Structure formats: C-alpha cells, structure tokens
C-alpha cells in the first residue's frame, strides 16, 4: 500500500480505520488536485466508509456523485468502469483535509449499497444519482425521482441521453399520455414515504407552495398535520431544474462561465469563483495577485448582497415589513458599485480563466470607500429594528435547533454550521485567491437556532466589509489576467497587436481552449456554505463531467428533521433561516 494511503490511514482515518485491511482498496489514483483518491469495490465501500466515519476526523460526506465513463478516452491504468460513483469526505481538523473514494460499476449491473444510514445527507444525493444516472442504491428508504418528473423516461446525465430538444422528434402528447401525466400528479401519501403515526388521530395533508412567497421560490413542502402541529414534512424540489451540469458538457470551458452566475442567482460572481479556479488547476494557470484581490473584493460584495436578501426576506416572512425596503435599498447600492466595475448587476460573469474580464475602472476606490463608511451605521439600525425586536426573538429563539454533530451529519456548512459554535470557514481552512493575507474574524454562535443563524449572517456582513477594506487599501498593481496561452480570452491590447494572439483569440472563443485531461475539485466558502465544482477533462474543448455541489441542495433536505413537532408558523421561520435559493437547489 502506498505511503499516501498509509498516512491517510494513520493520520486522518484514525485508529478505527486501521481495522480494515489494505486489500479493500483496489488502487490509488493520482489526480490533478492532489486529493487522496482510492478505488474501492462496491462490496467493500460500506465497510470502508463506516470505518472512515468511526475514525472521528473525516466526519462529513461533502458530496456523492457519478461519472458516466463510457465515452471517456483518457482512462489509462484505471479500473474498468461504465459508471463511477464518487464519494468526497471532508475533514474539519485532520492533517489531510479530504479524501475521495471511487467505486466502479458496470452498465449491466449498476447497483451499490446505500449509505443513507451512515450519513443522512446521502439520501437526496443517492436519489439524484439514481434519477440522473440510473445507479441503483440498494436499501435506500425511498429511491425515487427527485429533480425530474416521475414520468420522465431515461436518465439525463448519461452520455447517451439527448441534451437538446432538437435531438428528439417533435413533442406530442397522446390521450393516454395525458392520463398518465394526470395520474402522476395525484397525491398519494404512502408513495411519498408518509404513514399514519397513530390510528386514533385525524390527520390533514397540506401543500405549502410551490408558489407561496414564504418558500422562497418554486418549492413545495407537503405537510402532515395533527391540528397545527407538524407530524411529517416532505420537500418536493425539481420545479426549477435546468440541467446546468448537462449544459456544461455542451459548452466550451470559457463559454460556460455565464451559466455559473445563475446557479445561486443572488451570489453572482461568487459562482464563477470555484469553476474558474478548477479550470485553472487543470490548465496549470497562475492568477496574478491583482486579479486575485479583485476576485475577493467582488465576491465579498456579493456575499453582502446575498446576506442582505436573506436578512430582509427572513424578517418579511415573520411579518415585519419595513426592514425589507430599507435593506433592499442598501442592496441597490451594492449593485451600483458592481455595475460600475463589471458592467452588469446581478449576473456580471466577470471572472475569466486566468483572471477577470477587465481592470478596475478609474475612480472605483472612491465609491467603495464611501460604501464602507455608510453600511456599518445601517447595520446598527437594523440591529435595533430586527435583532432586538421581541417578536422576532420569540419567533426564532429555540426554533429549528440543531447541534454541531447533527450539522456535520447532514452536510451543513457556512453560517448554518458556524451558528452551532464550530469556528470553521473554508477561507481560513484552505485559503484560496489570497484570503490568507487578510485579517478577518469567523463569526460563530452557540445555540444553532433560527436566531443564531440570522446573527451569524449579520456579523459576516461586517467581516466582508473588513475584507473589502483590505482589498481597497492593498490593491496591487500589475496584470488583471494571466499571460498564459489557455487564459481566456487573451488581453485585448495583445489581441490587436500581433497576428498570433489574434488567431489564439479567434480559435479559443470559437472552439474553446483545450484543457489538459485530468480531474480536480475546487471549493470555496460561498454565500450559503461550501460550493464545490468537480471537473473532469478528457483533454478537449469542453468539460467531460461537471459536478456542482451546492449548499442549498444539501441544507434543504434537513427540513423534515427540523420541522417535526413544530407548528406551521415555526416552519416558516425555519425555511427563512436556512438561506437557500431554488436555482442553487435544482441547478
């Protein structure tokens, strides 16, 4: 067994992992991102993952996904596999931050055991993998479609599934199909995993959403009620699903950047960040210091914008209407700065492979400085108006409580994790783009309830202001984009200077840059938690596989646990405190 694996066994997995022998591992794979990666047979993966979790360091299932390997060319030396199930396990305090396990499966027998009893957040992740790839997780409590309609035929992320409507015959709907669609819309509690909890009580089923303002988008929660108390709650997602991961396989590495903005549609360029960093890892591009700090500054502006939306809408959900108008006025000031720097407001798609689209405009620093002086006083006013409001406190304190261990089990990251008392922020744990140069605090709370989640969000706005002030006072000179042949597109002055660069620009924009084969994970501390891109390149102009791990998808499946035994009014507070957007859930 390799030195890396032995280090992983002893250093991260702990003494409990030493119990399983090395023969459980088929092989170790060297990847472009340096994450320890091990292939495991499907018969051994449960034992391996149970031992990993029991070790006490690699505690969180960060992601679970699949790769359809059947059209991949560059697989030399890897185990034969039609579908590869990929598990990414995250550490919070070990000498190795993460580990990746892969399980090869055959197209004729795409079956593997569930791990939803080991990590509860695997429930939706396995349903997604079955829905989109057709991998069957044996023993799963409710393996059913999650992002596509129940009548959907096929598995959309398989390579042999069509990507565009033009690849199919014209759409028709026969009378039999109309009947089948109508039957699929009927609500059957048992098919949703619900059951009567006692024989001497009357139950009512209630739809909350998918168009109710308190569910923050096209999101449906089916409630089973006894009086006003919630016996069970089943989230229903997929109304907003647009196939962002499938579209990545049909766009060049460069032209896919605008799609990322719209994943978390209040996060803007924050969504560009992990994607372009992943491509840069694959291509071996070093981003200039000025571009790195520009990226940080703009990302923190969008963090402020997103947190302001969270603040205003959560308060509005609980019946306090005035703050949302004041808060959205401040968000407008953020957009004015972003528009003057980037040219667009919500979705500027400003980051590029190798840097940013253009340099900072003349006079940018004056408006940024004025905003930094303005917002703290407004936050003080909101503190008096909202956080000290007795009604807001009564509606949020002690409601929707979970502790650190529960948060880790459910894959909760970001403000929701820090509200339980764990001082853990990816910008500090694994600094990227120059965050290690900046002094800022990591806000935490102790109770893990709705109130504390709101409090952490507000303090994070103040810390983002500190980070932006550092960028303002320490912005270096130099290039805003790397001088690298795969940086897209090349700086315009060079394009107009010599024919070689003009050709490079034409070919790159028309066909896309050819990114070396390999795979990487790229993760950031986004507005709502950890946002990770897992990119697989087969040495072409387009991604072979783009996996987007979004915090909203992971966090929302905790809703049933948090809502059981509460009242409907409490559920509204819980939904608001989770801080999600449906595009980030459905992608």
N, C-alpha and C positions, 0 to 999 in steps of 0.2 A: 504494500500500500504506500502511496506517495507521501512525501514529507508534509505537503499541504494538508492532506487528509488527516494524518496523524496529529498535526497541530490543531485542526478543526475538532477532532475527537476529544483531545485533552483540554484545549483552551476554551472552546465555545460550548460544545455539547455537554461537557461536564462528565462527572463520574458515572452518571446513569447511562450515558451513551456507550461507555466502554463495554457494556454488557453485550452489545450486538457485534458479531464478528465482521471482519472486513469483507468476507465473501458476499455480504449483502449488496455491496457496491459492484456494479458491472465494470465501470471505468470512471476515470476523472477526465473532464474536458477542460481545455484551456480556452477561455473566452476573452474577447477584446476588452471587457470591462474589469477583468481581474477578480470577479466574484467566484469563490469556490463553487464549482459545478460538478455534480456527481449523477451518473446514470444509475438507476435502481430498477430492478424488475418489479412488475406490478404485484407479484406475490409477497414482496418484502417491503413495499413502500409504507404500509401502515405501521409496521414494527419500527422502521427507521424514524418515521415522523413522531410516533409515540415516545421513542427514546430521546429524540431531539427536544421535544417539549418538556419531558421529565427532567432533562438536564438543567432547566431553570434559567438559561441565558437566552437562547433563541426562542423567544416566547410568542411572537406574533406571526400568524400566517398573513403576510402582507398581500400576496396575490396568488392566484391559481388560474392558469390559462392553458391554451392548447396551440399547437402549431401543426398545420397540415403540411407534411414533409414531402408529399408525393410528386411535386414538381420542382423541388429544390435540387440544384445541381451540385453545389459545393457541400458535400457531406462526407468527405473522405475521412475514414477512421472512426466514424460514429456508428453506434449500433443501428441495425436495420429498424426502421420505424415508418409507419404511414401517418400516424398521429402521435405527437409527443405531448404528454401532459407535463406542465412545468409548474413547480411549486417554489415560491420565493418566501423564505423565512427570515424574519428581521430580529436582530438583537437590539437590546437597549443598554447593555452595559458590558458586553464582552470584548475581547481583543480582536475578534473578527466581526464586522458589523452585520453580515448577512451570509446566507448560503442558499444555493439553488439546487433543487433536485429535479431530475427528468425521468420520465417513465415512458418507454417505447411501447406502442400499441399497433396492432395490425388492423387494417380496414375491415377484415373479415371477422374480427373479434375485438371491437373497440370497448371492452369492458374493464372496469377497475373499481376497487372498493371505495366507498365514501369515507371521508374523514370529517364529516359534519358533526360526528360525536366527539371528535378531538378538538376541533376549533369550530365553534358555532357559525362564524362568518363564512365558513366553506359552503354553507347551504346555498346561498344565492350564486356564489362563484361556480359551484358544480352545476347548478341549473343553467347558468349562462353557457358553460362549456357544452352541456348536452344540447341546448337549444341551437347554438351556432355551429357546433362541430359534430354533433351526434355521438359524443363519447358518453357511454352509459356508466353511471356511478352506482354500483350495486349496493343496496342497503340504504340509499338516500330516502329520507322520510316522505318527500313529496317531489319527485323528479318530474317536472312539467315545464312547458314553455314559460319564459319569463320576459323576453324582450320582443318576441314575435307573437302574432295572434295564434290561438290554439289550432286554427285551421291551416296554418302555414305548411307548405309541402317542402321538405328538404331542410338543409342546414346551411345558412347563408355564408358562413366563413370557410366552408370547404372550397377548395380551388375549382371544383367542377360545378359550383353553383353560380348562376348568372349574376353579374354585377349591375347591369343596366337593363331598363325595361325594353330597350331596342333589341336586346338579345333574345327576347321572347316573342311569341306570336301576339297579335292584338288581344287586349284583355276582353274577356266575355264573362258573363255570369248567367248561367242557366237557372231554371226554376229550382232544380234540385240543389244547386249550389247556394241559392238564396235561402232555401230551407235550412241547409246545413249551417250557414252563417248565423241565421236567427237562433237556431238551437244552441250554437256555441255561446251566444250572448246570455242565455238563461243562467241565473244564479243558482248553483247547487252547493250548499254549504259544505257537504262532505267532500266534494271534489276539490274544494279549496283547503282541505285539511282541518276544517272545523268540525266539532262534535258537541252534542249536548252534554253539559257537565253535571246535570242532575235531572231526575225525572219529575220533580215536584216544583219546578220553577218555569215561569213563562219567559221566553227569550224573544228578542226582537233583533232583526238584522237591519243595519242602517248603512247606506252609502254615504261616505264623506268624500266629496269630489266625484269625478275628476275635474270639475270646473268650479269648485268652491274656492274663494280667494285665500282661505287660510291654509290650503295645501300647497300654495306657492308654485303653481304650475299645473300641467295636466298629470295629475297624480290622484289615484283613488285608494281609499282605505275602507275596507269592508269591516264593519264593527258588529260584534255580537254583544248585545246589551242585556243586562238584567236590571231593570229600572234605568237609572242614569249611570250605572257602573259598567265598565268595560270588562267583559269576560274574555274576549279574544279580539284581536285585530290582525287583519291580513292585508299588507300593502299590495297594490296592483300597479305595476310600472309597465313601461314599454310604449306608452302613447306617443312619446317624443323621440322614439328610436329612429335614427337617420343613417345608421350604418357607417359611422365615422371610421371604424377600423377597416372595413371593406374598401372604403373610398381611398384609404392610404395606399392600397395595392394598385390603384389605377391613376395615381398622381405621381409626378416626379418628386424627388426629395425636396426640391425647392418649392414647387407649386402647391404642396400640401400645407405649407405654413398657415395660410389664411383659414383653413379648416380648423386648426387647433384653437384659434381665438374663440370659436363658438362652442367649445366643449363646456367650459364654465363661462357662460356668457356675461357674467359680471366680473370675471377675472382678467379679461383682455390679454395683454402680452404675457401675463403670468403663465398662460397655457403654451405660449411659444417656447418658454424657457427650457423645460425638460426635453422637448422634442429637438430643438436645435443643438442642445448640449449632447444629446445622444448621437446625432449625426456627426457632430464634431469629434466625438470619441472614435467613431468608426473610421472617419477620414484622417484622423491624426492632426487636426487643426488646433492651433493655439490661438485663443482670442486675445487681442491687445488689451492692456489694462484699462484704457479709456472706454472701450466698448463694454467691458465687464462692469464698470461702475455705472455706465448709462443704463445697462440692463437692470442692475439692482435698484437704481433710483425709480425707474418706470414700474418695476414690479411692485415696489413698496407703495407707489401712488395707487396702483390698482388694488393692493391689499386694503388701503384706507377706503377706497371707493366701495369695495365689496363689503367691508365691515360696516360702513355707514348704511348700506342697503339692509344688511342683517339687523342692525340696531333699529332702524326706522320701521321695518316691516314686522319685526317681532313685537315691538311696542304697539303697533297698529292692530295686530292680531288680538291683543289683550284689551283693546278698547280705548287706548289713549291716542287720539287722532292728531293733535297738534304737532308732536315731535317729528313725525314723518315729513311734514312740509319743510320744517327748518333743516332737517338732516339732508333732504334731497337738494336743498339749496346749496349746502356745502359740497355735496357730491358733484353738483354742477360746476363748482369752482375747480374741483379736481379735473373734470373733463376739459375745462377750458385750457388748463396747463398741458394736459396730454395732447389735445388737438393742436396746440401751437408748436409742440415738439414733434409730434408724429404725423400730423395732417388729418387724423381721424380721432374719433372719440372712444366708442365702446370697443371696437374691433380693429385696432390700427395695424395688426400684423406687422409690427415694426422690427422684430428681430429677424436676422438673416443668418444663414450658415456662415459662421466666421465673424459675426459681429452684429451690427444694426444697419438699418436701411440708409441712414444719413447721419451726419454730425448734428450736434445740438445747434439750434439757431441762435443768432445773435440776440442778446438780451434775455435769454432763458433764465438766468440766475435771479434777476430782479423779481419776477413773478413767483418763482419758487420760494424765495426768501420771504416775500410778503405773506404767502400762504402758511409758511411755517410759524410766522408770528401770529397769524389770525386764528388757526384752528384750536390751539390749546384752550383759549378762553371759551370757545364754543363748547368744547368737551366738558368744561367745568359747569356750564349752564345745563347741559344735558344730564350731568350727574345729579344736579338738584331737581331737574324736571322729571327724570325717569328713575334712576337707581335709588333715590331716596323716597320715591313715591310709595306710600303704604300699600296702595292697591297692587302696584307692580310687585312689591315684595311678597304680598300674600299669595299672588298667583304663581310665583316662581320659586320661592324658597321651599326646599323639601320636596319639590316636584321633579319627576324624571331623574331620579338619583341613580348613579352607578359609580362603583369604585374603580381604582386603577386596574386591578386584576380583571374585572369584567370588561373594562375598556380594551385592554390588551387582547382578551379572548375574542372580542367582537371586531378587532381590527381598527378601533377608533384611534385617530391621530389628530394632530392640530390642536386648536383651542379646546375641543371636547376632551382630549386626553389630559391636557395641562390643567383643566378645571378640576381634575381629581387629585392634583397635588404632585404629579410627576413633572419635573422640570426637564423636559426633553423637546428639543427643537432641532430639526434637520439642518438648519442654517448653522448651528453650533456643532452638532454631532458629526456631520460630514460636510464641512463648509465648501461652497461652490461659488464661482464667479467673484471671489474676493470678499465674501462675508467674514472670513477670519480676520480681516484687517479692521473690522468695525466693532466698536464697543456698544453693546445694547443688552438689555435685560430680557429674561424669559419670564413673562407673567404667568403665575400659577394661582390656583385657588385650592380649597380643601374639601368642599362638600360634594362636588360633582353633580350639582343640580342645575336647573334652568337658570337660576340667578347667577351662579358662578360662571356658567358658560358665557353669559352676557358680559359679566365683569371682565373676564379674560379678553374677550373681543375688544372691549373699550381700551383696556391698557395696551393691547397690541397696536392700536392706532397710535398711541403716544410713542411707542417704541419705533414704529415705522417713521414717525416724524424725526426721531433721533438719527435713524439710518439715512434718511434723505438729507438731513443737515450735514452729515459726514460727507455724503457724495457732493453736496454743494460746495463745501469748504475744501475738499481734497480731490476734485476732479482733475485727473492728469491730462496732459496734452498727448499728442500722438494720433495714430490712426484709429478710425472707428470701425475698421474691418480688417481681417487678417489678409496678408499678402500671400495667399495660398491658391493654387490652381483650382481647388474644389470649393473655395468660398464663393457663395452665390448671392447676387451676381457680382462680378468684379467692380471695384470703384469706378464710377462713371468717367472721371478725368482720364484714367488709364484706357478706358474703352475707346475714347475719342483720340487717343494719342498714337496707338500703333495697331497694325492690322492683326497681329497675333491675338491681342486681347479682345479685339472686336469679334474675331472668329470664336474665341473662347466664350464670349458673352452670348453670341448667337446660338452656338451649339448647346451651351448649358441651359439657356432659357427654353430653347425649342425641345430638346430631348431630356434635359436634366443632367446633373453631374453624375458620373459613375462612381459610386461609393464602394470601397473595398468590402469583400464578403466578411461576414462575422456577425456577432450579436452583442448587444450592450443593454444594460438597464441605465436609465438616467432618472433621478428622483430629485424633487425639490419640496420645500415647505411652502405649499400653495396656500391660498386664502382659507381653505376649509380643511386642510390636512395634507397628507403626503400624496403628491401627484407624480406618478411614475410612468415613463414610456419604456417599453421593452421592444427594441427594434432588432429585426433580423434582416440582414442584407445578403443577397445571393450574388453580389458583385455586379449589380445592374443599376439602371437609372431610376428605379422605383423600389420601394420597400417590399420585401417578400412577406414580412409579417410585422404589423404594428399593433402592439397591445397597449391600451391606455388604461391604467389603473387609476380610477378617480375616487376621491374620498367620499363624495356624496353617495355613490352606489354602495359602498361598504357601510357607511353610517346609517343609512335609512333602514337596513334590514334589522336593526336593533329595536325598531319601533314597537313591535309586539311585546317584547320583554318589558319595555319601559311603560307601556300603557295599561297592561293588565291590572285590574283592581282600581284604576283611577276613574275619574269622571270625564265626560266629553270635554268639559272646559279645560281640564288638565292636559288632555291630548293636544289641544290647540297650542298651549304653551310649550309642550314638548316638541311638537313639529317645528315651531318657530325657533326653538333653541338649538336644533340640530344644525341649522345653517346649510341648506342644500339648494341646488337648482336642478331642475329636471333634465336639462341637457347634459349636465355632469353625471346624472344617474344613468340615463339611457344611452348617451353617446350616439 
